[in-house]
Amino acid sequence: MRNILRLAFLVCLCCASAPVSASTINVVTTTADLKSVVEHIGGDRVKVYSLGSGHQNYHFLQAKPSYMMKAKKADLFVRVGFDLEIGYESLILEGARNPDIRVGRRGHLDASANIHPMDVPHEVDRSMGDIHAHGNPHYWLDPMNMKTVAHDIASRLSEIAPEYESEFNANLTAFNRQIDLKMAEWQRVLSPYSGEKIITYHQSWSYFAERFNLDVIGELESKPGVPPSPSHLKKIVQVVKDNHVRVILNENIYKTDAAQFIADRTSANVVKAPVSVGGTKSADDYFSLMDQIVQGVAKGFRL
């Protein structure tokens, strides 16, 4: 009887630790935006875990043991790149002890590989603040860049599970079609404000502004990653007045105190917008994220 009970216990233990499905591809992404795209492309074939969420500042995630455990079981690790994860990615990959997802291996994908970078500094030193030597990492806020990312994700998933390549490609086609349809809508909503000057809190909106022809003429941070100083805010007040700026675009991950300081002294409106999927409850995937940003900016101009 004891042997039977022992056997039953071992069977239950094995079942509890078995994968959800033999065909499931375990994916770890560093951001919720990448998670959303992987889910669109991978469909039922993937199980995706994002290290960060849309209410966090992705620059400052910590290399938690729980992240290492997720990475240990991953078939694919996807990062934003452009040094966004420089403070924690290597620690997570080393702690995971999963050689298949190391940089340069098939299980590691740098989503920035085929993105044309913006804001690449000519030189870098500590006095410049939180500068990214290889370019601005917030490229996901240009929807057309996410078509490039989606293509690379589909290609890599097809390498990992070639038997599902046709499914991944079909999902990619559907994703691209949805981007094109939504882009026509987003362009239509923002086209009345083409060429308008805006102020932002952080240098998060370069790609978004270029795609929708908005002109970022200043940031509330005196330097990237450095909180606004009173003297800098006074200068921004004058910039807003001189240029008749109507919108101050403030990421959800930063307080709006500085933006409101400017708005109280000018005719500008503060638009607090999610900068990533999950930044608000309604921004629950990539398309709803962009919907909310576009509608928020348009409303800011209309007020």
N, C-alpha and C positions, 0 to 999 in steps of 0.2 A: 504493500500500500504506500509505504514511504517513497519507493522508487517511482510509482505512478504519479504521486503528488509532485515529486521533484521534476519529473518530465513535463508535467502540465505547467509548472512554474516557468521552466525554461522556454517552453513554446510561447507562453504569454509574453515573456520578456522579449523574445525575438520579434514577435508581432508588433509590440509597442515601439520598437526601435527601427522597424522597417520603413523605407521611404513610402511617401504617399502613393506613388505610382512608379512602376519601373520605367515609364517614359517621361517622368518629370525632370526638367532641367532646373537645378537650383542656381539662382542668380542673386548676387549681392551687388547693389548699386550704392554709390555714395550720396545720391540725392533722390528726392521724391520725383523729380521731373524725369530722370533717367528711368526710374522704376515704372512710371506711367508709360513711357515709350516701349520699354521691354515687354510690358504686359500687352500692349496693343499688337506688337509684332509676334510675340511668343504664344499668345492665346492660352489655351488650356495646357500647352506643353511646358509652361514655365511656372515656377514658384519663386516670387521675387521679394527680397527683403531690402529696404533702404536703410542705410546707416543713419541718415539725417532725415528730418521732417521740415515742412515748409514754415514752421514757426521758429526754426533755429537759424543761427548764422553758420553756414556751412564752412566758413573759414576756421572756425574754432571748435570743431568736434573733437572729442577725446577718444583715444585708443582704448576703449573699454574691453574687458575680457569677453563680454557678451558678443561684441562685434567680431572678435577673433574666432569665437565658436561658430558664428554664422559663416564666416569666411572659410573656416576649416571644412565645411560641408559643401562649399560652393563649387559648381562646375564652371561658373563664369563670374568674374568680378569686373564691374564697369565703373570707371571714374570719369568725372568731368574733364580733368586735365588742366592745363595752363596753371599749374601749381596751386590749384584750389585746395587740394588735399595734402599739401606738402608737410603739414604739421603732424599728420597722423596715419597716412596710408601705409608707409613703410613699416611702422610699428604693428599695424593690424596684420599685414601680410606676413611679417616675420613670426608674429605670435600665433597665426593660424596654422603654421606648419603644413601648408598645402602647396606643394611645389607646382601644381598645375595652374595656379592663378598668379604666379609671380610675373613681374614685368617681363615682357618678351615671350611669354608662353601663350598658347592658344586660349587659355582660360582667363587671360587678362586683356581688357579692351579699354584703350584710351579714346573716349568719345570725341576728343578734340582733334584727332589725328588729321582729319580732312576739313577742318574749319579754318577759315581765313581770320586770323586774330586782329582785334582792334586794340588801340591804346598800348601798343608795344613801346616801352620806354627806350630811349637812346642809351641811357645809362641807369644804373641802379645803385643806390646807397641808402643806408638806414634813415637818413634825414628826410627822405621822400615819403615816409609812411609805409603803409601796407601795399607796396607795389609788386605787381606780378611781372616778372622778367620776360615771360613768354607771351604775354598778352592778357587782356581782360577775360576772365573765365565765365562771365555771365551771358554767354552766347545763346543759351537756350531761350532767351527772351526775344529772339528773332525766329519766328516759326519756320522760315525757310531753312535755317540751320538744322532744325530738327528733322527735316527730310534727309539731310546728309547723315545725321546720327542714326536715324531709323534704318537707312540702307546698310550702314556698317554693323548695326546690331543684327539685322537679318542675315548678313553674310557670315557673321561669327557663330550665330546659333546654328546655321546650316553646316558649318564645319564641325560643330560639336555633335549635332544630330542630323546627319545628311538624309536620313530616312524621312524627315519632316520638312525638307527644303521647300517643297511646293506649297506647303501650308504657310511657312514663313513669308515666302514671296507674295502669296495671295494677300496675307495680312499687311504686308508692306504696301502693296498697290492700294489697298483700302485706306491705309493711313495717309498716304500721299494724296489720294483723292479728297479725303476729309480736310487736309491742310489747305489744298487749293480752294475748296469751297469756302472754308472759313476765312481764308486770306482775302477773298473777294469781299466778304462781309465786313471784315475788320478794316480793310482799306476804305470801304465806302463810309464807315462810321467816322474815321479819322481824317478823311480827305479834306473836309472843310477847314481843318486846322493845320494843313500842310505849311511848313515853314515857320510855325510858331516857335518862339523861344520858351524854354522851360528851365527851371532849377530842380536839381535832384538832391537827395541827402547824400547818398554814396554813389560811386561810379558804377552803378549797376545797370544803367539804362542805355548804354552806348549803342548796343546792337538793336534794341527796340526802337530807339530814336532814329537811327539811320534807316531802318526798314520803313518806318512810317513818316519819314521826313520831318522830324522834330529837331530843334536845335538846342542842345544842352549847353547853356552858357555859364554854368557854375554849379558847384556842389556846396552843401551846407558844411560838410567836413572841410576843414582848412587843408588837410592832407588825407589821402585814403586811410581809413581806420583810425583817424584822430578826431575825437569829438569836437564839435564846433566851439570856437572861442568867442567871447563877446565882441572883440574887435573885428573878427572875421564876419560875424553876423551883421554888424553895422555896415560893412562893405557890401554884403549881399543885399541888404535893404536898398542901398543906392543903385546897385546893378538892376534890381527888379523894377525900381521906379524909372530909371533911365531907359529901360528896354520894354517897358509895359508888359512885363511877364504876368501871365494869368494863371499859371499852374506851377505849384511846387509838388513834385512827385516824391513821396516819402515811402520807403519800403516798410512793410509790416514788422520787420525785425528790429526797427529802430524807433525810439520814442519820437513823437511829433512836436515836442516842446519847441525845438529850434525852428521848425517849419511854421508853427503857429506864431512865434515871435515875429517872423518876417511878415506873415499874413496880416497880423494886427496893425502893422505899420505901412502896409501897401494895399493894393487892390487884388493881390494874388489869392488864389484858393489852394488849400492843402488837399491833395489827393493821397490818401493812404492806401496803398495797393499791395497785394501779396506778390512777393517776388519769386515764389516757388509753389508747386503743388502742395496743398495742405496748409498754406498760409492763412486761409480762411476755410470754414466748413464747406462753403459752396465751390471752392476751387479744388475739387476732388480728383481731377485728372488734368492733363495738359491743355485740352481744349477749353475746359471751364476756367482754368487759370487765365488763359489769354482773353477769354470773353470778359472776365471780371476786370482785368487791367484796361482793356480797350474801352469798355463802357465807363469805367471810373475816370479815365483821362478825358474822354469826351464830355462827361458831365462836368468836370472841373473847368473846362473851357466855356461851357454853356452858362454857368452860374454868374 
